[in-house]
Amino acid sequence: MIDVADLLQEGQRLPGNYFATNAYIKGDFESGLIENRRGDRLLALPETLIQAIYAGLEKETGQAAGAVLFNCGRWWGKNFYARFVEEVSDYYAKTLAEMEMVELLQCLKQCWKIHGWGTFDLDVSYYQQGFLVAKIKNSPFAQEAPQGNKPACFLEAGILSAFFSQLTGRQLHCIQTSCESLGADCNNFVLGLPQRLKVAEAWLEEEQDHETILERLCKSKPSAGS
């Protein structure tokens, strides 16, 4: 039987949810300052700013707007990964490599939600075929995306690409195969090696759905060196 006294010894603690809403975000509403529990500054993005980013890039770069957002997301994702590793490792007193996968994914889900990016889930059912599928619901980037006929969450695709490249130690690409801005129930993102995902670009242009694209990707043969 566990002795309660042992649990209360100095230096010992039972860590809870680091990203708990009532503990992670702190702020002074009068000054407009918001911080995380470590004192790092946080930035709130109003809907009008997100709309302006889409509109401004479309006007200035035209068809290249998606590529610009994706590359911005990759830069953001690299920094996000570094902060995530530092915060989680410090709080739980162990490296990400020492964490159970379930524990790591739970932290990522909670982190994604507390930052206001919607809800995040990871489907590893296609891991043996070389792919991961990230599912995001209630994305603010999808909600404010301009109307079109193709998925529009390029920023999130870039973030996921960089984050999971750092996490796995392999250069991964990410494509979005469904989008809430087009009426889908969630935003699906497929992660895999760039040479495996390249063929899917044409299927996206043909406006094929998520299930069809994923099925065809899993049936495709890896090229030499994949």
N, C-alpha and C positions, 0 to 999 in steps of 0.2 A: 504494500500500500504506500502511496506517495505521501511523504510527510510535508504538510503545508509549510512548516518552518524552513524546509530546504528550498522551497520555491521563493521564499522571501529573503534569502540570503543576499547580501550586498553583491552587486555585479550580475545577478541573474534576473532575467525577465522573460516574459512570454510575449513576443511581438505579435501585435494584432495586424489589422489592415492599415498599411502605411498610407494608402490613398483614401482613407475614410473621409467623407465629405466634411464632417464637423471638426476634423483635425488637420487636414491637408491645406485647405485654403484659408488664409487669414487676410483681413483687409481693413483699411480705414476708409469708410465710405465718404467721409467729409472731404478728404484729400484725393480720393479716387485711386489710392494705392492698394494693390493686391499682391500678396506674396504666398509662397508655399511654406510648409512647416519648417524649412531650413532657412527661410528668410530671403530666398531667391525671388526676384521680381517676376510677376506674371503679367501678360498683356492680354487684354480683352479685345476681341475683334467684333465690332458691331456689324450687323447685316449690311448696312450701307457701304462699309469699307470692302467687304467681300464682293458685293455687286460691282463696286467701282474698279476693283482689281480685274475682274473678268472683262468689264467693258473697256477699260483702259488698254489692257493687253490686246484685246481683239482689234481695237482701233490702231494701235501702234505696230503690232506684229502680224496681224491677219491670221493666216492659217498656222503660223508658228506659235500661236499663243499656248497651245497645249504642250508643246515641247518646252517652252519657257517655264510654264508652271511645273512640269515634271522635274526639270532640273532644279528649280527652287525647292521642290519637295525633297529631292535627294540631299541637298545641302541641309535642309531643315532636319531630315531624318538622321543624318550622321550626328548632328548635335543633340537631337532628341535621344538617340541611343546612348551617347556618352553620359548625358545627365541621368537617364534611366538606370544605367549600370551603377553609377556613383551613388545615387539615392538608395536604390534597392540593396546594394551590397553593404552599404554602411548600416542601414537599418536592421537587416536580417543577419549581419555579421558573417556573411559568406558570399562567395563569388557566384555569378550566374551559372557557371559550370557545375557548381556544387548543389544547385537547386534542382528539385524534381521538376520535370517538364510541366506537370499540372500546376505546381506552385508558381512557376515562372509565367505561364500563360494567364493565370488568375491575376497576377500583378499587372500584366500588360492590359488586360481587360479593364481593371479598375483604374489604371492610369489613363487609358483612352477616354473613359467615361468622365472622370473628374475634370479633365481638361475641356470638356464640352464638345468633343468630336463625335458624339453618338455612342452606340454600343458596338463592341468588337468581338468577333469570334473567329477561331481558326479551325478549319477543317483539314485534318491530316490524312483523310481517307485515300488521297491520291499520292501519298509520299513515295510509295514503291514505284509509281510511274514517273516520279521526278517532279511533282508539283505540290504546292500548298495553295489552299484557297482561303482568303481572308474575306469575311462577311461583315459589312458595316451597315448599321441601320441608323436612321435619323441623323444623317450627316449634314452639317450646316453648309458644307461646300456643294453638296448636291441640291439642297433646298434653294440656294441662291444662284445656281448655275443658269446661264441663259438657255432658252429653248433651242433644241437641236434634234438631230437624229442619231447621235452617238453618245456614249458615256462621256461625262464631263469632269470627273474627279481626278484630274491629272496630278494635282498637288498631293493628294493622298496616295496615289500610285507611286509617286516619287519617294514619299516618306517610307512606305512599306518596302520598296526596293532597297533603299539604303539601310533601313533597320535590320531586315532579315539577311542582307549581305554581311553586315557586321556580325550578326548573331551566329550565322552558320560558317563564316569564314570563306564563303564562295560568292562570286559576283552574280547576283540574281537580278533578273528583270521582272517587271510587274506590268500586267495589262488589266484593264477594267473591262469586264464582260457583261455587266448589267448595271443600271443606274436608276436611282430613285427619281431623278429628273425626267426619266422616260416612262415612269409609271411602274417600275419594278418594285417588289416588296423589300429589296435590300440592294446594296452595292456589292457586287462580287468582284474580287480581284484575284487573278491567278499569278502565282509566283513560280519562277523556274529559271533555268539557264537561258541566257539570251538567244542562243542558237535553237533552242527548243520552242521558244515563244514567237520567233520571227514569223513563222508561217501563219500565225493567228492574226496578224495585221490585216491580211487580205480578207479573212473571214469577218473581221469587225467592219470592214468597208462594205461587205455584203449584208451587214446588219443581221448576222446570225445570232441566235440566242445563246445564253450562258451554257446551258446543258449541251447544246450541239458543239460549241467550241471546245468545251472541256472533254467531251467524248472523242472528238477528232484529235485533240492534242494527246490524249492517252494512247490512242492507236498509232500515232505517228512514231516513226523509228528515230532514235537518237542518231545524230550524225557522228562521224568519226571524231573522237576526242571529247565528246560530251560527257 
